[in-house]
Amino acid sequence: MKNIIIITLFLFTSFQSFAQTDTSKVEQYAEIVATPRLLSNKVTIDIDYGEERSIWRDNRLKEDNGKLKKFNTTIDALNYMGRDGWKLVNAFPVSIGNSQVYHYVFKKSFSKSEISQ
């Protein structure tokens, strides 16, 4: 009787060990838009991760302590994305009047379990 219980437990645990988890990867994209500030050499950085935007919700990027994340230059923002594992895909300027707005597109692979729908 003892042997039957041990064999049953062994078979049950061996079947559990073959359970598969979804390890497939999904590429996600993000965009940085660098807009020159009026009468200044600085730029305003906007990072779009594809989230829904609303005037009622604050989607601005925040640091761990809750303060708004500010970038010194466009390169500072690009380095931030690189440190976070994002890879640059494309960069292009868009002319608006006499100024140019620069767009930088990034991609990063995530496992399906990391992505919330």
C-alpha positions as a printed Julia matrix, in Angstrom:
117×3 Matrix{Float64}:
  0.0    0.0     0.0
  2.84   2.33    0.88
  4.49   1.64   -2.47
  1.3    2.51   -4.37
  1.05   5.87   -2.62
  4.71   6.66   -3.32
  4.37   5.67   -6.99
  1.18   7.73   -7.34
  2.85  10.79   -5.8
  5.88  10.33   -8.04
  3.73  10.11  -11.19
  1.63  13.11  -10.14
  4.68  15.3    -9.56
  6.32  14.18  -12.8
  3.24  15.23  -14.78
  3.27  18.6   -13.06
  6.89  19.18  -14.02
  6.02  18.95  -17.72
  3.59  21.86  -17.58
  4.64  24.44  -20.16
  4.74  28.15  -19.72
  4.49  30.61  -22.6
  8.01  31.94  -23.15
  7.36  33.57  -26.51
  8.52  37.14  -26.98
  6.58  40.16  -28.19
  8.2   43.33  -29.51
  6.9   46.59  -28.09
  7.68  50.04  -29.46
  8.17  53.47  -27.91
  8.79  56.92  -29.34
 10.69  59.93  -28.04
  9.66  63.31  -29.41
 12.16  66.14  -28.79
 10.6   69.58  -29.29
 12.69  72.77  -28.99
 11.54  75.18  -26.28
 10.59  78.71  -27.22
 13.48  81.18  -26.78
 15.76  78.51  -25.27
 18.45  76.04  -26.26
 16.72  73.28  -24.29
 14.21  70.73  -25.57
 11.02  69.23  -24.2
 11.13  65.42  -24.18
  7.94  63.38  -24.54
  8.13  59.57  -24.33
  5.19  57.69  -25.84
  4.91  54.03  -24.78
  1.56  53.65  -26.57
 -0.54  54.12  -23.45
 -3.92  55.8   -23.53
 -3.66  59.53  -22.96
 -6.21  61.59  -21.1
 -6.38  65.11  -19.71
 -7.59  63.55  -16.44
 -4.55  61.29  -15.96
 -0.93  62.29  -15.59
  1.1   60.05  -17.92
  4.35  61.92  -17.45
  7.42  59.84  -16.69
  8.3   59.81  -12.99
 11.39  58.74  -11.06
 11.3   56.13   -8.27
 10.75  58.85   -5.65
  7.65  60.18   -7.48
  9.24  63.33   -8.9
  8.93  64.11  -12.59
 11.78  62.73  -14.69
 13.6   65.6   -16.4
 16.21  65.23  -19.11
 19.05  67.7   -19.69
 19.32  67.04  -23.43
 17.98  64.76  -26.13
 21.06  62.56  -25.7
 20.25  62.22  -21.99
 16.81  60.85  -22.95
 18.31  58.5   -25.55
 20.81  57.19  -22.98
 17.95  56.65  -20.51
 16.11  54.47  -23.03
 19.31  52.54  -23.81
 19.94  51.84  -20.11
 16.38  50.51  -19.88
 17.06  47.99  -22.67
 15.38  49.77  -25.58
 17.06  49.63  -29.01
 16.93  52.54  -31.47
 15.07  51.62  -34.66
 14.69  54.91  -36.51
 15.22  58.64  -36.06
 13.68  61.35  -38.24
 12.97  65.1   -38.11
  9.61  66.7   -38.83
  9.58  70.38  -39.82
  7.01  72.55  -38.08
  7.28  76.14  -39.2
 10.9   77.24  -38.77
 11.77  74.57  -36.21
 12.29  70.83  -36.39
 10.82  68.25  -34.05
 12.93  65.09  -33.79
 11.32  61.66  -33.43
 13.2   58.58  -32.19
 11.55  55.15  -32.42
 12.7   52.33  -30.11
 11.82  48.66  -29.7
 12.23  46.14  -26.9
 11.32  42.45  -26.56
  9.12  41.38  -23.68
  7.76  37.98  -22.71
  4.01  37.69  -23.18
  3.54  37.38  -19.43
  5.1   40.85  -18.91
  2.64  42.57  -21.24
 -0.64  43.68  -19.73
 -3.48  44.01  -22.2
